[in-house]
Amino acid sequence: MVNQLIITKSLIFSILFFSLSAIIGLLFFPVLVSKKLSVKISCIWAKITLYMLKNICSIKINITGLENYSNKKVIFAVRHESVLETILFLAYFPNIKYILKKELLYIPFYGLFVWRCGHIIIDRRGRASSIFAMLKKIKDHLSSVESVVIFPHGTRVKSNTHVNIKSGIYALYKNLNIPIIPVYISTGKVWERKGLIKKPGIVEINFHQKISRGYKKDEFIELLNSKLN
């Protein structure tokens, strides 16, 4: 049972969060500014959001293993439990690029910044062609200091559940010479998949060691599943 104080704090956060997003979207309309500035604005927006979560909703972030990858080009394979994952990496990695579904482009303000910042957009309806396009975009658009976030589950999953990942990420492991880093994040217990409630608590983010080369498909999928579940 969620108490009245949590509901009130969640409502305050939501009002401030959406107001902040709208104000930034209007003041810095991304088609009128450079890509570099859009990236900086997104980073600031993410940091302010985390600040509000901490000071309004009593949600703290506890990170382990981040220091190993802060200045390296890698692919972060991330467990996806809530919207918070799409915010966190913008705050800690200014040059991060998300692999996102095409539908997110149609979200007001957010979609424009997704496009202007150069995130990698895929159409999930064309499975094989989407994977090929994703590989090409990663090769063509990532500089030596940019990293990628991908959600191998393909959608948000419930906290404390075991959900098998999609096999498409193996194409990145096989065809790209970029380390894949499993990242376990437990955001679902504080930020619900659906709804506006934000519960106080600690979000644990564990950056695992990179997955070595040489695994066969089934072996790779099994190993990554063990890290993200």
Buried (B, 14 or more C-beta within 10 A) or exposed (E): EEEEEBEEBBEBBBEBBEEBBEEBBEEBBBEEBEEEBBBBBBBBBBBBBBEBBEEBBBBBBEBEEEEBBEEEBBBBBBBBBBBBBBBBBBBBBBBBBBBBBEEBBEEEBBBBBBBBBBBBBBEEEEEEEBBEBBBEBBEEEBEEEBBBBBBBBBEBBEBEEEBBBBBBBBBBBEEBEBBBBBBBBBBBBBBBBEEEBBBBBEBBBBBBEBBEEEBEEEEBBEBBBEBBB
